[in-house]
Structures are given as C-alpha cells and as structure tokens.
C-alpha cells in the first residue's frame, strides 16, 4: 500500500504515512481482493496548501498561516512555531487513513482511484476546538493572558503536575504550604488550560514550588492522589513504539462490511467511503471524540453513549447553537443515546447498540472496561466480528502504576516537550493539545486497519492505541533545534511575519530586501521590520524573491478570509471540512 504515495510535497508527511501503512498487513491477494472493480492503482497526494488559496511551501508557513503558531504561542504571549513538523505528521496520518478508507470503499464496489489531503487541512483539523471556540456566535471570549503550568522546583527540576479533581488540587497545595486563596484562584486556569492553551496561575503557586525540593513535591502529589512527572530534556522518544496494535479475535464473525460487493463495474465515487458502517462511541474530552469524528467525516454512522442528562462538556462556554462550541467541534453529526453504564440496565443498552455495530470505541480509564464487564471479550460475544478500540493515555508502557494519562504529562515524559522547543528555551509541553489530537487520529487509523483486516479474514479484533504511542509518531531530531531571532516570527508594525528558509538562512539577502546594507545584523533587520505593516513587507520580500508568511494572530480571521473558504465551513461556529478528497 505504500506504493499509493505518489505525489508528496511534505517529506515528513510521506515518512509518517509510509510508516503507518507499513503496519497494515499486505497479503499477496490484496489486489485481487480489493481491486475486483478493475479501478486500477490507488494514488495519494499530500500537498502543502490543498484547498487553501495561499502560496504555502513548507511546515513553517503552514503553522503561521493556519493558526498553529498563534495557539501554541498563547502561553508565552506571542506567536511561536513548533520545532517539530506537527502539521506534516498529522497530514501523514490523514493520508494513511484516506488510503485505508479508499481500499475499504473499493471492496464495496465504490470507484476510487486517488486520495488527496494537505498539510494545511491537517493544521486546521488539529485546531478544530480552538476554531470553534474563537468563532462561536455568542459574546464569550477566551482568556488570552499568558501563563505556564510547568513548574521548577528548588533543586532545578522542571516538572508537570496533573489532577482532574479540585479537591486533590487543593490537598496538594495545602501539603506544600501554599496560600489557600492562591490555590483556589489557580484551579480554574489550571483546569481550563486544555481548552485555552494558556495557564495564568497566581504567581504565589510558582513561588511556593521554587522554595520546595522535587522530592517533597512528589511526596505531596502522592499524598494528594495527584500525578507529577519531570520534563525530559532528551528530545528523542524513549523507545520505538507502534502507534497502534491490532490483535485479531480467534472467532470469525462478519465476512466483510455492509454493502461489500465485487463486480466488474465499480460504483460512483463517494466522499463517504465508510457509509453504512456503524460506530458506538463512549468517550470524553478530546482523544476519543476525535477518533469518532474522523470516522464520522469518512461517512460512518457514529452513536455516542452519554450519561443521563448528556455529556457535561456540552455546557462549557463558549456556547454555539445551544451547545459548547468546543464539544460540537468534535461531536457534531453524531447521534446520542443516554445510558448509565454503571447500572445493569445501562450495560444492556450498550450490548443492544453493539449488537448492530461494526466498531465499539472508548477512552475509559485503565481497568474501567473490565470493572463494567464491557471489555472486548464481553462485547464480541454479543457481536462476533466487532472491532473493539481502546484509546488510552499510556497503554502498557508504564506498567500498572502509571500516572494520569493526560496530554501534558505525556508530552513531558515522551521527550516531545523538549523536541518542540529550540535549544535556547527550557523544555516544556505546549499547552496546545498535541498528543490528544494526534492520539485520536492514530486511534482512528487503527480502526480503519482493523476494518480492512476484517474484510480479508472475517475476524474482528482489538485495537489499542495511546497518547504515549501517538507521541512517537512525530519524527524527532537527535538534538534540539538551534534557532536565531529570524527563526521566530518577527514583529511588524501591525503583526508578525514568519520568514521562509532562504530569508532565515541568508540574512544578507533579507537585509538588502528591507533596505539595509548587506552587512546589517539581525537586530537591525528586526528593528527595521517593526516600522511598516505586514502587508508591505510581504510584498517587498516577495519582490526580492524571498518567501514570508503572515502569521495568523486571531483565529476569527480565518473564517473571514476567502482564501480559506474551501477548507472551512462557517455556521454557528467554524468547522474544518473533511480533509480528504476522493476521486
């Protein structure tokens, strides 16, 4: 299937897609099985801009134009690039998903010869929650005060702290002797950092930690029932890992998928290759809902199981059309069944839903499925051939006593927190939810691989993925990047510019283009750029043959920009459109 990667502008995207597809079994009879329609080879294109009408030619330009620099930089109070090819890696996973979905569609008699996606569409998709919140049709506005949730102990240990319980939060700070009022004020920005990408904690809390050894901090966290992990300084992943694993069930169930047929005449092209496939989803927050969202965008019928009264995340502002915009960004289009799965009646409801489904997806805490008697073995007895998918935090990588499996702890421990920042900045997780989103993408890809395997073998299976395994998808340098001021967005009179490669690496050309002598230093160049607007400098540099991209500083701008109109849907808030084109 890696032969399908035909036109690829992003080397990182191609690398990630090829590795992802390499995990999928490719038997000798694959062409006979999948290509009974005679549709010919399947090709995949990964471009930079896709339907975005901008001259984007590298990862840095995409991060600038599509808002990643803006969201990642909120905690620092200025736009900042990620020092890893995050959008390209996400595009690589999307490409692999598109290829798998196309093969599934072919097995059902649908004519598909090519799949197209782009790094820009990947960037917009990973920002779906932030776009939704920024463009909601109410008067609520996100807090944008800078702030970090990375702490430094008295003995110099940089660490991440995590709890999802306000009482444990207060117990932790009480054990450290922090000001109780500051601890109470700190809970809200700490809790909301997953949504806002910034965490303006009261300064007293950071000061308390700076007076305390890490040993004491860890003991306080253990006593409070919270989690603490040091931030690794090595940017490389700690060990090679598969993004997802598939364990086939021994019993044979369905011999294929709904509507599967082989014929000499393929049906018409469809942008919904998973139409007719039913997914039951019991998920919360980001990772699990994102996996279901991907399957829904590919055409699956997705049913959410929510507690009586609905998922509490539905009521979190900003509200758009009566529902949280953030929640809607990942769950719109899914149908809902309410059930208390902790009761016998609720579990019967789950079994009833699963009896007519192809996939069951959850991201429950470790051990909860077994406790509820809703594990893989329980549900596959109800539905032979079921694909059972668990999107976890750590998988089995840290054993039975693993800390909370949340985004920022995973970034800290996996080395991603070090890799995504240059060497002259201390390692710290991005407060943009990088592994949550990538974890959802990886889980969805595992489900697609399992559906394809079921077509070949008739066997269902269990798909396991985690935030930790998703973090290893991102290619990392062996050493942290070395940056100058030109590698960061440069201030203009009214905004920021992100320079292209030649302008960054040949400052003498940049100096000449800005009207300075070729010997002008970086400080002079950056000062000169502050004197005139972004639009002026964009034209001037383009005339000099240098690329530069205006940095999106407000996600609401994207909804109003006609150059993004073919990639975004504007309603009660902005939705990224499905990031694949099938033909």
N, C-alpha and C positions, 0 to 999 in steps of 0.2 A: 504494500500500500504506500510505502514511502516514494514509489515511482510517481505517485499522483502529484507531488510537489513540483509544479512545472515553471511557474513564473513567480519568483520570490524576491522582493526588494529588501526585506529585512533578514539579515543573516541569522540574527538571534531567533526570529520567528521561525525560520526554516529549521534551525537546530532543535528548538523545543518541539515543533510539530513532528519532526522525524523521530525524535526520541519517544514521543508519546505514541506514535503509530507503531514504533518498533516493539511496543509492549503487547500489541494485538497479534494473536496467532494468525499466520498467513498460510493456510494449508495449500497443497498443490491444486486442489479442486476449487479454490476460491473463485477463479474466473468463471468456471463452469456454473458454480452455484449462484454467483452474483450477476453474471453477465448474460443470463439466458435471454435477455431482451435484445442482445446484439447492439447495445448502445455504444460500444467502443470504449476506449480508455477514459478514465476519470482524471481530470486535471484540477489542480488547486492553485489559486493565485493569492499571494499575500502582498498587498501594496502598502505604501505609506499613508496616502490620503484617502483612498477609496472614494466614497461619495462626497467627502468634504472638499469644497472648491478652494483649496489653498495649496500653494507650492511647498509641500512638506516633503523633506527628503532624508530625514533621519529621526532617531528616537528623541533627541533633544528638542527638535522643532515640534514634534507631536505633543510632548509633555507641556511645552509652552502654550501652544495654540488651543489645546483641548481642556486645559484647566488642572492638569496634574500638578504642575509647579505651584499653582495657587493654593490648592488644598494641602499638599504636603508642607508648604511654607507657612501655613497659618500659625502653627505653634511658635515659629520664630518671628512672625510679624512681617515677613517679606517672602516673595515667591522664591522657591528653591527647587532645583532639579533633583530627582532621584539619581544616584550614581550607579544604578543598575538599569538594565533595559526592561523595565517592568511592563510597559505597554507592548513592546515587541514580544515578550514572553507570553503575555495574555493572548496576543494575536496568534501565536503559535498553537496554543491550546484550542483557540476557536477554530483554527484551520483543521486541526485533527478532528475536532467534533464535527465540522462540516463534512469532512471526508467520510467518517463513520456513518453519519446520518444519510449521506448520499448512497452509500452501499446498502444501508437498510432499505432506503426507498427503492433502489434497483431490484432488490429481492422481492419487492411487492409490485413490480411491473411498472414503476414510475421511471420515465426517461430523465436521466441526469447525466450530463457529460462534463460539467465543470462546477466548481465551487469558488466563490470569491469572498475574501474578507480583507480587512486592513488594520493597520496599527492604530489609526485614528478611531475607527469604530470600536476597537478594543478599549482604547483610552476612555471614550465616552461611556461605554458599558460599565467599566470599573468605577466610574463616578456616578452611577445611576442614583444612589441615595442622596448624594450631595447636590446633584442637579435637581432632583425632586424637591428637596428642602429649600433650595435657593429660589425656586420658581413657583412655589405654592401660591395659590390665589387667596391668601389671607394676609394680614398685616404683621404677622410674626416675622422677626428677623433673627437669624442665627447670631450668637455672640461670637465676636472675632477677636477678642482680647488674646494676645499671645500668652503662651504658658506651656510648661513641660511637666510630664508626670514621671520623668526619670529622676531618681534621687541619687545623691552622692553621700556616702557615709563618712564618718570622721577619719577612717583609715583609707579613704580614697576609692572605695568600691562603688562603682556605678551599678544600680540595680533597678529592676521593675517590681512593683508591688501590685497585687491584684486581689480583689474580693468583689463579689456581686451583691454583698449583703451589707446594709448600712450599719447594723449592729456590730458586725465584725470589724468594719472600718473604724468605728468609734473605740472598740476594745483595743485595737492595735495602737491607736494614738494615745489612749489612756495609759497603756503599758510603757510607752516611751516618754510620758510626762508632758505631752503637748498641751497647748492651751485648748481647753474644751470648745470654746467658741470658734476658734480657727478650724478645729477638726469638723465641727458641724457645718461651717461655711464651705469647707473643702469637698464635702461629699457630692454636691450637685455637679460642679465642673469635672470632678473625677469620674462620676458615673456617665456624664454626657460626652466624654472625650471620644468615645467610639463614634458618635454621630457628628460632632462639631470639628474634629481633628485639631483641637487645641484644648489645653487644660490649665487655665489660670488659677492655680491653687493659692491659698493665702501664703505669703512668704514665711510666716511662722512655722509652717509644716516643713519646708525645706531646711529652715534653720535648725529645727529640732533634730532632723536626721543628720545634719552636718556635725552635730555635737555627740553623735552616737556611733559606736562601733558596729560593723556589719554583723558580728556575732550576736550582739544584743538585738539588732533589728530582726535577724532571723528568728531568734527566740521569741520575740514579741509577736511576730507573724504566726509562728507555730501555735503559740498560746491563744491567739485570737481566731485561729482557724482560717487564716488567710495564706496567700502564696507569695513567695519572694524568690527571684532568680537574678543572679548577676548578669550584666550585659557582656557577652563575649566580645573580645577585641579582634579575634580572628574572623575575617570575612567569609572564609570558606565554610560550606556546610560540614557538620561534624562527621558525617559518614554518608556514603551513597545510599540513596533510598528510592524505591519505586513510588511514583506519585499516587498510585492506587494498586490494589491487588484484587484479583478475581479468583475465587475458589468455587469451582462448579459443584453443584449438588449431585449426589450419586443417582438420584431417581430422575427419570425422564418425565417431562411434563409436556408443555406445548411443543409442537414441532416447528413452530415459526412464530409469526406475528400476525395481527389482524390484517386481512386483506392481502396476505402474501400470495403471489402467483408467479408462474414462469410462463412467458409467452414470447412468440417471435416479434410481437408488436408491443412496444413499451407504451405505457400511458403517458399523458401530458406531463410536462414539467410542473412541479409543485414547490412552493416556498414553505410547505409544511410537511417535510418528509416523515415526521412521526405521527401524522394524523391517524387516529384510531387507536393509538397506544394510550393506556390509562396508567397514571401515576398517583399513588396515595402518599401524601407527604405529612409528616408530623415533625415540624421544625420550628426553630425560633431564631431570632436575631438575623445574622447575615449569611453565614456559610451554607446552611441547609436551604433556606429560601432561595439563595442564588442558584443552587443546583436545580431546584424545581423550576425556577424562572427560565433557565437555559432550555430545559426540556419543553417547557410551555412555548417558548419562542420558536422551537423547532416543530411545533404542531401537536404535541401531546396534550391530552386532557388531564389536567392536574387538579386533584382534590386535596384540599388542606383539612387536616383534623385539628380543630382548635378547641380549647376548653369552653365549658358553658359560659356564655356571655362574650365569647370571642377572644382573640389574642389581645392581651393588654397593650401591646405595641401599637395597635390601631389608634389609640387615643393620644399618642405622644405628638406634640406640635413639631413643625407646622402642619396644619390641617388643610387638606385639599379635597373638596367634594365630600366632606364628612368623614374622611379617613386620614390618618397620618400620611404625609407625602412620602416619608422615608419607607414606611411599610408598603405603601402602594407601589413604590418603585420596583420592588422585588416580588410583589404578590398579586398585582392586578391581573385579571383574566383567569385566575384560579377560582374554582368553586370551593365551598366551605361546608363541612359537616361538623357540628359541635358534639363533643363526647368527652366525658370524664374518664380518661383511660386508666385511672387508678381504681375504677369500680369494675365489677364483673360485667355490668351492662355496657359500659364504655368499651371494654375489651371485645365484647361480642360485636359491637359496631365496627371495630377495626377489622375483625375477621370477615364480617359481611362485605365491607368495602374491598378488602384484599381478594375476596373470592372471585371478583370480576376484574382484577387489575393485572398489569404486567410488571409493575415496579412498586416496591414499598421503600420509602426514603425517610430517614430520621437523622437527627444530630443530638440525640439524648446524651446525658452524662454517662460515663462508663458504669456498667452494671445495671442501668435502669431497665434496659430491654429484658434482661433475664429476670429481674425483680418483678416486672409486669407480666412475665410469661408471654412476651411479644417478640422474642428473639427469632432468628432466622429459622431454626428448626420448628418453632411453633407455627409460624405463618406459612411455611412451604407445605406443611401438611394440609392447610386449607387451600392453597393454590400451588399445585405442582407446576414447576416451570417458572416460579416467581423469581424476579431479580430483587434481592434484598440489599439495600445500600445503607451503610452507616458512615456518616461524615463526623469524625471525632476531632478532638484537639491534638492529642499526642499519639493516637494509635497505641501500639505496644512498645514504643521506643524508650519510654522511661520507666517501664515496669508498673506494678500495681499501686505504687505510692506517688504517682505523678502529680504535679501541681495543677491548678486550674488550667484548662486548655483554651486559653483566650489569645487573641491576636498579638498583643504587645509582649506577653511572656514568650510566645513562640518566636517572634522577631528577635528578642533578646538572646534566647538560648541557641537558636539555629545559626547565628552569625549574620543573619540578614541585617540586623540593626547596625552592624559595623560596615557591611558591604554597601549600604545605600547612602553612606555619607563619606565625603572625602577625608583624606588623612589629617587635614588640619582642623577637623571638627571632632569632638568626642563622639564615640558610638552611642547611638540612641535610636530606639524604634521610631518610625514615622507614626504619627497619630492618624494618618490615613489608613484605613483598614486593609492593608495589603494582603495579608495571608487569609483573612476571612473571605475576601472576594476570590482570590486565586484558589482557595480551598473549595469553594463552591464550583468553580469551573472544572477543577480536577475531578471532583466527585461526579459531575455530570458526564465527563468523558468516560469515566469508569463504567457508568450505567450504559452508555452507548456501546462500549466494547462488549458488555455482558449481553445486551440485546442482540448484537451481531453474532456472538458465540451461540446464543440460543437458537438462532436461525440455522446455524451449521449443525448443531448437535442435538437440539431438542431439550437440552438441560438448562435449568435456571442456575443461579449462583449467587454468591455473596460478594459484594463489592465493599472493600474497606479503603478509606482514604482519611487524611487528617490535615489539619493546618500545618503540622510539622512536616509531613511529606510534601505538601504543596510548596513550602518554602524552599525545598530543594530543586524545584522546577526552574527557578531563576538561575541562569548562568552567572557565576561569580568570578571576579578576578582573584588571583592568588594573593595580591596585595591591594590595599585600599588605594583609590584613585588619588593622584596628586593634581590639585586644581590651583589656578590663579584666579584673580578677580574676573578675568574675561570668561571663565567657565561658569560663572554665576550670572543670573540676569542683571543687566545693567540699567541703572535708573536713567530715565529721560525726564524731560520737563513735566510730562503728564502720565508716565507709566514705566514699563520695563521692556527691554529688548533681550532676547536670547540669541547670541551670536552663533552662526554656523561654524563648521570645523575650520575652514581656512582663516576666517576672521579671528578665531581664538588662537590658532597656532602661528599666524603671521601678523603680529601686532603692527609691524611697519606698514602693511597694506591697510590695516584699519586706521592707523594714524593718518595716512595720506587721504583716505576717503573722508575723514572728518575734518580735513583742512589743516591738519598739523604736519609738522615735519616728520620724515620717516624715522627720526631718532627719538620722537616723543615717547615718554614712558607710559606705562599703564595708568598711573594716577592722573596724568594729563589727559589721556584719552577718556577715562571715565568722567572726569570733570567736564570735559567738552560736551559729552553726550547729554548732560543734565541741562544744557542751555536751550535745547529746542525739543519740539514734540516728537513722539514716537513715529508718527506717520512721515515726518520729514526725514528722519534718519533711515527709516525703512527704504524710502525712495533713493536717498543718496547712496546707501550701501549697495542697493541693487544695481544702480548705475555704474558702480565701481566693480561689479562682478562678485560682490560678497553677499552671502545669504545671512539674513537675520529674521527672526520671527517675533511678532508682537506677543507678549505674554498676557494671556487671559487673566485679568485681576478680579473678575466678578462673573460667576457662572451664569448670571442672568443675561449677560451679553450674548452668550451663545444662542439663546432662544431667539434673540432679535436679529441675529446675523444671518442674512440669506445664504451665506456660503455653507452653513451647517444645515440648511433646510432639508436636504435629502438624507440626513443621518439622524435627525431628531424629530419627534412628534410633539407638538405643542397642544396641550389641553388644559386641565386644571393645574397641571404642572408639566414639566418637560420629561419625556421618556426617550431614551435612546431606542432607535428602531433596531430590529433584529440585525445582527452584524454579519449575516451571510447572504449572498445572492447565489441561487441555484439556477443553472440553465442546462 
